[in-house]
Amino acid sequence: MTEALEVERREKRIGSSLEASVAVAIADADTLKAFAGEDAAEIFITSDAKLAAGGEGGAITVNSTRVPDDWIKCARSWKYFAQSSADPAFPDITPRDAAAVREYRGS
């Protein structure tokens, strides 16, 4: 994973891993199952990650691109997200962070 992100950084397509959206093809079914219920973007420290079955043997294939231009940077976590998915009460942070703030505030 980090190798693919380093290529994007070296080529100046991203500045940090949080500017990346990755698609990961995992050939081994048990490895893919290990990600069940997990947020792959959290694990990979990217703003977006999609996992799918694919590849050959035990290979893991990564395709990394920059997050869409219309995504905004979260004021709390610095992850990029689609503004259309924002909580109206917290339009400048990700829905995940909005839920955390709501829980912290008890609202």
N, C-alpha and C positions, 0 to 999 in steps of 0.2 A: 504494500500500500504506500509506504513512505517513498519508495523509489518513484512511483508514478507521480506523486505530488512534487517531488524534487525536480522532475523533468519539467513540470508546469511552471515551477518557480524559476528554474534556470532559463526557460524560454520567455520569462516575464509575462506569462498569461495569468498568473496569480501572484499575490504578494505573500499570503499566508494560507494555511490549509483551510481556514474558515471561508475563504473565497472560492472553495472548490465544491463541486457537485460530482460525486463519483457513482459509477455503475460497476458493480463487482459481480463477476460470473464465477461461481464456485462449482467445480466439477464433483467434488466428494459430497455425497448426500448427508453424511454424518456431520461434516463441517458446516454445511448449510443449516442443518437442524440446530446446531449449537448456537446459532444466532436468533433462534425463535424467541420472540418476546423481548428482544433487545433492540435498542435504537442504534443502528449501525453508524449513523452520523456522530453519535456521542462517542462510540468506540474509536472511530477513525479520526475524530476531532476535525470534522468537516461540517459544512452547513447542511448538506443533503447527501444521502447515500441510499442507493437502491441495490438490493441483493437479488440474484436470480441463479437458478441452476444453469450450468453451462461449462464449456471448456472440455479439456481432455485429461484423462488420468486423474491426478490429484491437483491439477493446476488451478490457480486462482488468477483470473484476468481482471485487470482494473482499467477502466476508461475514465479519465478525469477531465472535467471541463470547468470553466468558470461558471459561477451561479448566474442565473438570468439577470440581465441588466435592470429589469424592473423590480428586483428584490431590494429590500432595504436592510441596513445593518442595525441589529438590535442594540439598544443603548445599554443593556445589562450584560448580555453574554457575548456580544460582538458577532454572533452568528448572523447570516443573511437569511431572510425569509420573505415570502410573498406577502406584501402588505394586505392583500385581500383576505389573508387568513388571520389577521390581527384581531385581538380582543378589542372591541370599541372603547372600553374603559382604559386600555393600555396600548394605544396604537403604535408606540415606538419600541415595543419589546415583543419577542416571540410568544406565541400562545403558551408554550411550555413555561416560560418565565412569568407570564401573566398569571398562570395558575399558581406558581410558587409565591408570587407577591400577594395574591388573594389569600392563600393559606396563611402566610405570615401575618397579614393584617387581620385575619379572622373574618373576612368578608365573603 
